[in-house]
Amino acid sequence: MNPSALSKLGYGMYLVASRKGDKFNAQVANTVFQITSEPPTVAVSINKKNLTHEYIKDSRVFTASVLSQATPLSFIGGFGFRSGRDADKFQGVNYKIGKTEAPIVLDNAVAYLEAKVSQEIDVGTHTIFIGRVIAAEVITDDKCLTYEYYHQVKRGTTPKTAPSYIESKGESIKMDKYECTVCGYIYDPALGDPDANIPPGTPFEKLPEDWKCPVCGAPKRDFKKVEK
């Protein structure tokens, strides 16, 4: 079996949030999908190790913000490569409380929805939460961020707890690239780091010493050279 075939499936990029009492948490997810239109029903797949899973199990509600194509890697990294057990992911983030009393992230969102869980399916490492949509709004007409665009254009990485994570087997590399040992992001000199105003053609050694991983924020010292 060639697992690369799975990467050809279409995905979006979302921020899924929930609550537990007066506590909030959110995470990046790429498996939010519509099941029926009447009644409007959606499903989301969440890793059992994630704090968001615990919160959805407790409150039986979740929200999903559809991310825009212009979403910075640093914003995605803040929700995708940090645990809510260790940091307040909502610090400095624009959000509101919805009808479910769960947070709705508004920054970099083109639309959002709220759902109440009606059913859940255990699929091993993950739980699929099925929810009836009770509220939804469009915020902007900006393009939505797809999983393919995130990887191929933004050069983003995937946490190991994500449903679509596939371990990389390596590839032929013609230039000296450097990998973040924290999240797996690859700095490619041919691409630079547009979000940090690092132009294409900038070798890793020439990056400012205070440069950080655009995905997880790890410092330059946490990168290692990718062997050819």
PyRosetta script that sets phi, psi and omega in degrees:
from pyrosetta import init, pose_from_sequence

init()
pose = pose_from_sequence("MNPSALSKLGYGMYLVASRKGDKFNAQVANTVFQITSEPPTVAVSINKKNLTHEYIKDSRVFTASVLSQATPLSFIGGFGFRSGRDADKFQGVNYKIGKTEAPIVLDNAVAYLEAKVSQEIDVGTHTIFIGRVIAAEVITDDKCLTYEYYHQVKRGTTPKTAPSYIESKGESIKMDKYECTVCGYIYDPALGDPDANIPPGTPFEKLPEDWKCPVCGAPKRDFKKVEK")
pose.set_psi(1, 136.7)
pose.set_omega(1, 177.2)
pose.set_phi(2, -100.9)
pose.set_psi(2, 105.1)
pose.set_omega(2, -177.6)
pose.set_phi(3, -65.4)
pose.set_psi(3, -14.7)
pose.set_omega(3, 179.1)
pose.set_phi(4, -64.4)
pose.set_psi(4, -22.7)
pose.set_omega(4, 178.7)
pose.set_phi(5, -61.7)
pose.set_psi(5, -30.5)
pose.set_omega(5, 179.7)
pose.set_phi(6, -65.3)
pose.set_psi(6, -27.8)
pose.set_omega(6, -178.9)
pose.set_phi(7, -71.2)
pose.set_psi(7, -11.6)
pose.set_omega(7, 178.9)
pose.set_phi(8, -83.1)
pose.set_psi(8, -9.3)
pose.set_omega(8, 175.0)
pose.set_phi(9, -70.2)
pose.set_psi(9, 145.3)
pose.set_omega(9, -177.8)
pose.set_phi(10, -80.3)
pose.set_psi(10, 133.9)
pose.set_omega(10, 178.6)
pose.set_phi(11, -136.7)
pose.set_psi(11, 154.0)
pose.set_omega(11, 169.0)
pose.set_phi(12, -106.3)
pose.set_psi(12, -171.8)
pose.set_omega(12, 176.1)
pose.set_phi(13, -130.1)
pose.set_psi(13, 129.2)
pose.set_omega(13, -172.3)
pose.set_phi(14, -137.2)
pose.set_psi(14, 159.3)
pose.set_omega(14, 167.4)
pose.set_phi(15, -109.7)
pose.set_psi(15, 115.8)
pose.set_omega(15, 179.1)
pose.set_phi(16, -101.3)
pose.set_psi(16, 127.6)
pose.set_omega(16, -177.3)
pose.set_phi(17, -126.9)
pose.set_psi(17, 157.2)
pose.set_omega(17, 175.9)
pose.set_phi(18, -155.6)
pose.set_psi(18, -175.1)
pose.set_omega(18, -177.8)
pose.set_phi(19, -138.7)
pose.set_psi(19, 160.3)
pose.set_omega(19, 171.5)
pose.set_phi(20, -142.9)
pose.set_psi(20, 102.8)
pose.set_omega(20, -171.7)
pose.set_phi(21, 65.2)
pose.set_psi(21, -124.2)
pose.set_omega(21, 178.6)
pose.set_phi(22, -100.2)
pose.set_psi(22, 13.9)
pose.set_omega(22, 178.8)
pose.set_phi(23, -100.5)
pose.set_psi(23, 145.2)
pose.set_omega(23, -179.3)
pose.set_phi(24, -120.2)
pose.set_psi(24, 152.7)
pose.set_omega(24, 170.0)
pose.set_phi(25, -153.5)
pose.set_psi(25, 156.6)
pose.set_omega(25, 178.7)
pose.set_phi(26, -149.8)
pose.set_psi(26, 157.4)
pose.set_omega(26, 179.9)
pose.set_phi(27, -150.1)
pose.set_psi(27, 160.4)
pose.set_omega(27, 173.5)
pose.set_phi(28, -78.5)
pose.set_psi(28, 139.4)
pose.set_omega(28, 176.9)
pose.set_phi(29, -143.1)
pose.set_psi(29, 150.3)
pose.set_omega(29, 177.0)
pose.set_phi(30, -120.3)
pose.set_psi(30, 7.1)
pose.set_omega(30, -180.0)
pose.set_phi(31, -121.4)
pose.set_psi(31, 67.9)
pose.set_omega(31, 169.8)
pose.set_phi(32, -113.4)
pose.set_psi(32, 122.2)
pose.set_omega(32, -175.9)
pose.set_phi(33, -146.2)
pose.set_psi(33, 150.9)
pose.set_omega(33, 180.0)
pose.set_phi(34, -81.0)
pose.set_psi(34, 138.6)
pose.set_omega(34, 179.1)
pose.set_phi(35, -105.5)
pose.set_psi(35, -47.9)
pose.set_omega(35, 177.9)
pose.set_phi(36, -137.8)
pose.set_psi(36, 159.0)
pose.set_omega(36, 177.6)
pose.set_phi(37, -99.1)
pose.set_psi(37, -23.6)
pose.set_omega(37, -179.9)
pose.set_phi(38, -144.0)
pose.set_psi(38, 105.0)
pose.set_omega(38, -2.3)
pose.set_phi(39, -72.2)
pose.set_psi(39, 153.5)
pose.set_omega(39, -179.8)
pose.set_phi(40, -64.1)
pose.set_psi(40, 118.8)
pose.set_omega(40, -175.4)
pose.set_phi(41, -134.3)
pose.set_psi(41, 136.2)
pose.set_omega(41, 178.9)
pose.set_phi(42, -129.8)
pose.set_psi(42, 166.1)
pose.set_omega(42, 177.1)
pose.set_phi(43, -135.1)
pose.set_psi(43, 152.9)
pose.set_omega(43, 176.7)
pose.set_phi(44, -139.7)
pose.set_psi(44, 140.2)
pose.set_omega(44, 178.6)
pose.set_phi(45, -104.4)
pose.set_psi(45, 122.9)
pose.set_omega(45, -175.9)
pose.set_phi(46, -127.5)
pose.set_psi(46, 133.8)
pose.set_omega(46, 177.8)
pose.set_phi(47, -65.1)
pose.set_psi(47, 137.8)
pose.set_omega(47, -177.1)
pose.set_phi(48, -65.5)
pose.set_psi(48, -21.5)
pose.set_omega(48, 179.9)
pose.set_phi(49, -79.8)
pose.set_psi(49, -15.4)
pose.set_omega(49, -174.9)
pose.set_phi(50, -79.2)
pose.set_psi(50, 146.1)
pose.set_omega(50, 179.5)
pose.set_phi(51, -63.6)
pose.set_psi(51, -33.2)
pose.set_omega(51, 178.5)
pose.set_phi(52, -60.1)
pose.set_psi(52, -35.6)
pose.set_omega(52, 177.3)
pose.set_phi(53, -59.8)
pose.set_psi(53, -46.0)
pose.set_omega(53, 178.9)
pose.set_phi(54, -59.9)
pose.set_psi(54, -41.6)
pose.set_omega(54, -177.3)
pose.set_phi(55, -69.8)
pose.set_psi(55, -40.1)
pose.set_omega(55, 178.6)
pose.set_phi(56, -66.8)
pose.set_psi(56, -40.0)
pose.set_omega(56, 177.6)
pose.set_phi(57, -59.7)
pose.set_psi(57, -36.6)
pose.set_omega(57, -176.8)
pose.set_phi(58, -77.9)
pose.set_psi(58, -48.0)
pose.set_omega(58, -173.5)
pose.set_phi(59, -91.6)
pose.set_psi(59, -21.5)
pose.set_omega(59, -178.3)
pose.set_phi(60, 64.9)
pose.set_psi(60, 27.8)
pose.set_omega(60, 176.8)
pose.set_phi(61, -139.2)
pose.set_psi(61, 156.3)
pose.set_omega(61, 172.8)
pose.set_phi(62, -155.5)
pose.set_psi(62, 157.7)
pose.set_omega(62, 174.0)
pose.set_phi(63, -122.1)
pose.set_psi(63, 156.9)
pose.set_omega(63, 177.3)
pose.set_phi(64, -138.2)
pose.set_psi(64, 121.5)
pose.set_omega(64, 176.2)
pose.set_phi(65, -101.3)
pose.set_psi(65, 127.6)
pose.set_omega(65, 179.9)
pose.set_phi(66, -83.9)
pose.set_psi(66, 119.1)
pose.set_omega(66, -175.4)
pose.set_phi(67, -79.9)
pose.set_psi(67, 148.6)
pose.set_omega(67, 179.3)
pose.set_phi(68, -85.9)
pose.set_psi(68, 159.6)
pose.set_omega(68, -179.9)
pose.set_phi(69, -62.7)
pose.set_psi(69, -25.7)
pose.set_omega(69, -177.9)
pose.set_phi(70, -84.9)
pose.set_psi(70, 3.0)
pose.set_omega(70, -178.0)
pose.set_phi(71, -58.4)
pose.set_psi(71, 125.4)
pose.set_omega(71, 179.6)
pose.set_phi(72, -66.0)
pose.set_psi(72, 148.6)
pose.set_omega(72, 177.0)
pose.set_phi(73, -59.2)
pose.set_psi(73, -36.1)
pose.set_omega(73, -178.5)
pose.set_phi(74, -62.5)
pose.set_psi(74, -34.5)
pose.set_omega(74, 179.0)
pose.set_phi(75, -68.4)
pose.set_psi(75, -43.9)
pose.set_omega(75, 178.2)
pose.set_phi(76, -63.9)
pose.set_psi(76, -41.9)
pose.set_omega(76, 180.0)
pose.set_phi(77, -62.3)
pose.set_psi(77, -35.8)
pose.set_omega(77, -179.6)
pose.set_phi(78, -62.7)
pose.set_psi(78, -30.5)
pose.set_omega(78, 179.5)
pose.set_phi(79, -100.6)
pose.set_psi(79, -18.9)
pose.set_omega(79, -175.1)
pose.set_phi(80, -101.7)
pose.set_psi(80, -20.6)
pose.set_omega(80, -175.6)
pose.set_phi(81, -124.4)
pose.set_psi(81, 16.1)
pose.set_omega(81, 172.7)
pose.set_phi(82, -127.7)
pose.set_psi(82, 147.2)
pose.set_omega(82, 177.3)
pose.set_phi(83, -95.8)
pose.set_psi(83, 139.9)
pose.set_omega(83, 175.3)
pose.set_phi(84, -65.9)
pose.set_psi(84, -11.3)
pose.set_omega(84, 175.7)
pose.set_phi(85, -73.6)
pose.set_psi(85, -23.4)
pose.set_omega(85, -175.4)
pose.set_phi(86, -110.6)
pose.set_psi(86, -17.7)
pose.set_omega(86, -174.9)
pose.set_phi(87, -149.3)
pose.set_psi(87, 153.5)
pose.set_omega(87, 174.6)
pose.set_phi(88, -86.3)
pose.set_psi(88, 101.5)
pose.set_omega(88, -176.1)
pose.set_phi(89, -68.1)
pose.set_psi(89, -18.9)
pose.set_omega(89, -175.7)
pose.set_phi(90, -90.9)
pose.set_psi(90, -1.8)
pose.set_omega(90, 179.3)
pose.set_phi(91, -63.7)
pose.set_psi(91, 122.2)
pose.set_omega(91, 179.6)
pose.set_phi(92, 77.3)
pose.set_psi(92, 8.2)
pose.set_omega(92, -178.2)
pose.set_phi(93, -105.2)
pose.set_psi(93, 137.5)
pose.set_omega(93, 178.3)
pose.set_phi(94, -82.0)
pose.set_psi(94, 118.6)
pose.set_omega(94, 179.1)
pose.set_phi(95, -148.4)
pose.set_psi(95, 167.6)
pose.set_omega(95, 175.4)
pose.set_phi(96, -137.6)
pose.set_psi(96, 163.5)
pose.set_omega(96, 178.2)
pose.set_phi(97, -93.6)
pose.set_psi(97, 127.8)
pose.set_omega(97, -176.2)
pose.set_phi(98, -94.1)
pose.set_psi(98, -168.6)
pose.set_omega(98, -178.5)
pose.set_phi(99, -65.4)
pose.set_psi(99, -25.9)
pose.set_omega(99, 178.3)
pose.set_phi(100, -83.4)
pose.set_psi(100, -3.1)
pose.set_omega(100, -174.8)
pose.set_phi(101, 68.9)
pose.set_psi(101, 14.0)
pose.set_omega(101, 174.2)
pose.set_phi(102, -98.3)
pose.set_psi(102, 155.1)
pose.set_omega(102, -178.4)
pose.set_phi(103, -74.1)
pose.set_psi(103, 145.7)
pose.set_omega(103, 175.0)
pose.set_phi(104, -119.7)
pose.set_psi(104, 114.6)
pose.set_omega(104, -179.9)
pose.set_phi(105, -75.6)
pose.set_psi(105, 126.6)
pose.set_omega(105, -176.9)
pose.set_phi(106, -102.8)
pose.set_psi(106, -28.2)
pose.set_omega(106, 179.3)
pose.set_phi(107, -60.7)
pose.set_psi(107, 131.4)
pose.set_omega(107, 176.3)
pose.set_phi(108, 61.4)
pose.set_psi(108, 20.4)
pose.set_omega(108, -179.2)
pose.set_phi(109, -103.2)
pose.set_psi(109, 139.9)
pose.set_omega(109, 175.2)
pose.set_phi(110, -98.9)
pose.set_psi(110, -20.0)
pose.set_omega(110, 178.8)
pose.set_phi(111, -165.0)
pose.set_psi(111, 167.8)
pose.set_omega(111, 175.6)
pose.set_phi(112, -150.6)
pose.set_psi(112, 163.1)
pose.set_omega(112, 175.1)
pose.set_phi(113, -144.4)
pose.set_psi(113, 158.1)
pose.set_omega(113, 175.9)
pose.set_phi(114, -124.9)
pose.set_psi(114, 143.7)
pose.set_omega(114, -177.4)
pose.set_phi(115, -143.3)
pose.set_psi(115, 149.0)
pose.set_omega(115, 172.9)
pose.set_phi(116, -107.3)
pose.set_psi(116, 128.9)
pose.set_omega(116, -175.8)
pose.set_phi(117, -67.2)
pose.set_psi(117, 127.7)
pose.set_omega(117, 178.1)
pose.set_phi(118, -111.1)
pose.set_psi(118, -19.2)
pose.set_omega(118, -177.8)
pose.set_phi(119, -161.3)
pose.set_psi(119, 153.5)
pose.set_omega(119, 174.5)
pose.set_phi(120, -138.9)
pose.set_psi(120, 147.6)
pose.set_omega(120, -177.9)
pose.set_phi(121, -126.3)
pose.set_psi(121, 124.5)
pose.set_omega(121, 177.8)
pose.set_phi(122, -80.5)
pose.set_psi(122, 119.9)
pose.set_omega(122, 179.5)
pose.set_phi(123, -121.9)
pose.set_psi(123, 38.7)
pose.set_omega(123, 177.0)
pose.set_phi(124, 89.1)
pose.set_psi(124, -104.0)
pose.set_omega(124, -178.3)
pose.set_phi(125, -74.2)
pose.set_psi(125, -18.9)
pose.set_omega(125, -175.8)
pose.set_phi(126, -125.5)
pose.set_psi(126, 163.3)
pose.set_omega(126, 169.6)
pose.set_phi(127, -119.7)
pose.set_psi(127, 132.5)
pose.set_omega(127, 173.1)
pose.set_phi(128, -93.2)
pose.set_psi(128, 114.9)
pose.set_omega(128, 177.5)
pose.set_phi(129, -95.4)
pose.set_psi(129, 122.9)
pose.set_omega(129, 177.6)
pose.set_phi(130, -102.5)
pose.set_psi(130, 127.9)
pose.set_omega(130, -175.8)
pose.set_phi(131, -135.1)
pose.set_psi(131, 144.6)
pose.set_omega(131, 175.0)
pose.set_phi(132, -84.1)
pose.set_psi(132, 127.2)
pose.set_omega(132, -178.5)
pose.set_phi(133, -73.2)
pose.set_psi(133, 125.7)
pose.set_omega(133, 179.7)
pose.set_phi(134, -110.7)
pose.set_psi(134, -11.2)
pose.set_omega(134, 177.9)
pose.set_phi(135, -160.9)
pose.set_psi(135, 147.2)
pose.set_omega(135, 178.6)
pose.set_phi(136, -162.2)
pose.set_psi(136, 143.5)
pose.set_omega(136, 179.9)
pose.set_phi(137, -146.0)
pose.set_psi(137, 150.0)
pose.set_omega(137, 171.7)
pose.set_phi(138, -97.4)
pose.set_psi(138, 130.9)
pose.set_omega(138, -177.5)
pose.set_phi(139, -97.6)
pose.set_psi(139, -46.6)
pose.set_omega(139, 179.7)
pose.set_phi(140, -141.5)
pose.set_psi(140, 171.0)
pose.set_omega(140, 175.7)
pose.set_phi(141, -100.1)
pose.set_psi(141, 15.4)
pose.set_omega(141, 179.1)
pose.set_phi(142, -63.4)
pose.set_psi(142, 157.7)
pose.set_omega(142, 178.8)
pose.set_phi(143, -66.2)
pose.set_psi(143, 143.7)
pose.set_omega(143, 177.2)
pose.set_phi(144, -80.5)
pose.set_psi(144, 148.8)
pose.set_omega(144, 177.0)
pose.set_phi(145, -82.4)
pose.set_psi(145, 121.8)
pose.set_omega(145, 175.5)
pose.set_phi(146, -96.5)
pose.set_psi(146, 158.7)
pose.set_omega(146, 179.4)
pose.set_phi(147, -63.3)
pose.set_psi(147, -37.4)
pose.set_omega(147, 179.1)
pose.set_phi(148, -64.4)
pose.set_psi(148, -44.3)
pose.set_omega(148, 179.5)
pose.set_phi(149, -64.6)
pose.set_psi(149, -39.9)
pose.set_omega(149, 179.3)
pose.set_phi(150, -57.9)
pose.set_psi(150, -42.2)
pose.set_omega(150, -177.8)
pose.set_phi(151, -82.0)
pose.set_psi(151, -46.6)
pose.set_omega(151, -171.3)
pose.set_phi(152, -82.6)
pose.set_psi(152, -32.0)
pose.set_omega(152, -178.1)
pose.set_phi(153, -102.4)
pose.set_psi(153, -48.7)
pose.set_omega(153, -179.8)
pose.set_phi(154, -82.4)
pose.set_psi(154, -14.4)
pose.set_omega(154, 179.1)
pose.set_phi(155, 61.9)
pose.set_psi(155, 38.0)
pose.set_omega(155, 179.8)
pose.set_phi(156, -77.7)
pose.set_psi(156, 167.7)
pose.set_omega(156, -179.8)
pose.set_phi(157, -119.4)
pose.set_psi(157, 170.4)
pose.set_omega(157, -175.3)
pose.set_phi(158, -118.9)
pose.set_psi(158, 127.6)
pose.set_omega(158, 175.4)
pose.set_phi(159, -62.8)
pose.set_psi(159, 151.1)
pose.set_omega(159, -179.0)
pose.set_phi(160, -67.4)
pose.set_psi(160, -17.4)
pose.set_omega(160, 179.3)
pose.set_phi(161, -87.7)
pose.set_psi(161, -0.7)
pose.set_omega(161, -179.5)
pose.set_phi(162, -75.1)
pose.set_psi(162, 145.5)
pose.set_omega(162, -180.0)
pose.set_phi(163, -59.6)
pose.set_psi(163, -30.0)
pose.set_omega(163, -174.7)
pose.set_phi(164, -96.9)
pose.set_psi(164, 8.2)
pose.set_omega(164, -177.7)
pose.set_phi(165, -65.4)
pose.set_psi(165, 129.0)
pose.set_omega(165, 174.2)
pose.set_phi(166, -129.9)
pose.set_psi(166, 127.7)
pose.set_omega(166, -178.0)
pose.set_phi(167, -64.1)
pose.set_psi(167, 131.4)
pose.set_omega(167, -179.4)
pose.set_phi(168, -72.9)
pose.set_psi(168, 138.9)
pose.set_omega(168, 178.4)
pose.set_phi(169, -100.1)
pose.set_psi(169, 4.0)
pose.set_omega(169, 178.1)
pose.set_phi(170, 90.6)
pose.set_psi(170, 165.1)
pose.set_omega(170, -179.7)
pose.set_phi(171, -152.6)
pose.set_psi(171, 166.1)
pose.set_omega(171, 178.1)
pose.set_phi(172, -72.0)
pose.set_psi(172, 124.9)
pose.set_omega(172, -175.9)
pose.set_phi(173, -118.3)
pose.set_psi(173, 125.5)
pose.set_omega(173, -176.1)
pose.set_phi(174, -95.3)
pose.set_psi(174, -21.5)
pose.set_omega(174, -179.6)
pose.set_phi(175, -119.0)
pose.set_psi(175, 161.8)
pose.set_omega(175, 176.9)
pose.set_phi(176, -73.1)
pose.set_psi(176, 112.9)
pose.set_omega(176, 177.7)
pose.set_phi(177, -113.8)
pose.set_psi(177, 157.1)
pose.set_omega(177, -178.2)
pose.set_phi(178, -128.1)
pose.set_psi(178, 138.4)
pose.set_omega(178, -176.0)
pose.set_phi(179, -109.1)
pose.set_psi(179, 135.4)
pose.set_omega(179, 174.8)
pose.set_phi(180, -72.3)
pose.set_psi(180, 123.8)
pose.set_omega(180, -178.4)
pose.set_phi(181, -76.2)
pose.set_psi(181, -8.3)
pose.set_omega(181, 179.7)
pose.set_phi(182, -89.6)
pose.set_psi(182, -49.8)
pose.set_omega(182, -174.2)
pose.set_phi(183, -119.2)
pose.set_psi(183, -10.2)
pose.set_omega(183, 177.9)
pose.set_phi(184, 91.7)
pose.set_psi(184, 3.0)
pose.set_omega(184, 178.0)
pose.set_phi(185, -61.8)
pose.set_psi(185, 137.9)
pose.set_omega(185, 178.9)
pose.set_phi(186, -104.8)
pose.set_psi(186, 120.7)
pose.set_omega(186, 172.9)
pose.set_phi(187, -85.0)
pose.set_psi(187, 119.0)
pose.set_omega(187, -179.4)
pose.set_phi(188, -109.0)
pose.set_psi(188, 113.5)
pose.set_omega(188, -179.6)
pose.set_phi(189, -56.0)
pose.set_psi(189, -28.7)
pose.set_omega(189, -179.1)
pose.set_phi(190, -68.6)
pose.set_psi(190, -21.9)
pose.set_omega(190, -178.5)
pose.set_phi(191, -104.8)
pose.set_psi(191, -27.8)
pose.set_omega(191, -175.8)
pose.set_phi(192, 68.8)
pose.set_psi(192, -155.2)
pose.set_omega(192, 178.1)
pose.set_phi(193, -138.3)
pose.set_psi(193, 84.7)
pose.set_omega(193, -175.6)
pose.set_phi(194, -54.7)
pose.set_psi(194, -36.8)
pose.set_omega(194, -178.7)
pose.set_phi(195, -64.4)
pose.set_psi(195, -24.8)
pose.set_omega(195, 179.8)
pose.set_phi(196, -106.0)
pose.set_psi(196, 13.8)
pose.set_omega(196, -179.9)
pose.set_phi(197, 61.3)
pose.set_psi(197, 32.6)
pose.set_omega(197, 174.7)
pose.set_phi(198, -96.4)
pose.set_psi(198, 111.1)
pose.set_omega(198, -174.9)
pose.set_phi(199, -71.6)
pose.set_psi(199, 154.9)
pose.set_omega(199, 174.6)
pose.set_phi(200, -56.7)
pose.set_psi(200, 144.2)
pose.set_omega(200, -179.5)
pose.set_phi(201, 95.4)
pose.set_psi(201, -0.5)
pose.set_omega(201, -179.8)
pose.set_phi(202, -85.4)
pose.set_psi(202, 114.1)
pose.set_omega(202, 179.3)
pose.set_phi(203, -67.5)
pose.set_psi(203, 155.3)
pose.set_omega(203, -178.0)
pose.set_phi(204, -56.5)
pose.set_psi(204, -38.5)
pose.set_omega(204, -177.4)
pose.set_phi(205, -63.9)
pose.set_psi(205, -23.9)
pose.set_omega(205, -178.5)
pose.set_phi(206, -91.1)
pose.set_psi(206, -2.3)
pose.set_omega(206, 178.0)
pose.set_phi(207, -67.2)
pose.set_psi(207, 145.1)
pose.set_omega(207, 177.2)
pose.set_phi(208, -56.9)
pose.set_psi(208, 147.5)
pose.set_omega(208, -177.8)
pose.set_phi(209, -64.9)
pose.set_psi(209, -23.3)
pose.set_omega(209, 179.0)
pose.set_phi(210, -93.1)
pose.set_psi(210, 7.4)
pose.set_omega(210, 176.8)
pose.set_phi(211, -64.8)
pose.set_psi(211, 143.8)
pose.set_omega(211, -178.9)
pose.set_phi(212, -128.3)
pose.set_psi(212, 158.4)
pose.set_omega(212, 176.9)
pose.set_phi(213, -56.4)
pose.set_psi(213, 126.7)
pose.set_omega(213, -177.8)
pose.set_phi(214, -69.8)
pose.set_psi(214, -12.3)
pose.set_omega(214, 179.9)
pose.set_phi(215, -95.5)
pose.set_psi(215, -55.0)
pose.set_omega(215, -174.1)
pose.set_phi(216, -110.4)
pose.set_psi(216, -7.4)
pose.set_omega(216, 178.1)
pose.set_phi(217, 83.3)
pose.set_psi(217, 9.7)
pose.set_omega(217, 178.9)
pose.set_phi(218, -66.3)
pose.set_psi(218, 145.6)
pose.set_omega(218, -179.5)
pose.set_phi(219, -70.9)
pose.set_psi(219, 166.1)
pose.set_omega(219, -177.6)
pose.set_phi(220, -57.5)
pose.set_psi(220, -33.5)
pose.set_omega(220, -177.3)
pose.set_phi(221, -66.5)
pose.set_psi(221, -15.6)
pose.set_omega(221, -179.0)
pose.set_phi(222, -90.0)
pose.set_psi(222, 12.2)
pose.set_omega(222, 177.0)
pose.set_phi(223, -101.1)
pose.set_psi(223, 147.6)
pose.set_omega(223, 176.2)
pose.set_phi(224, -127.7)
pose.set_psi(224, 148.6)
pose.set_omega(224, -179.6)
pose.set_phi(225, -67.8)
pose.set_psi(225, 135.4)
pose.set_omega(225, 176.2)
pose.set_phi(226, -82.2)
pose.set_psi(226, 120.5)
pose.set_omega(226, -176.7)
pose.set_phi(227, -72.5)
pose.set_psi(227, 139.5)
pose.set_omega(227, 179.7)
pose.set_phi(228, -76.9)
pose.dump_pdb("model.pdb")
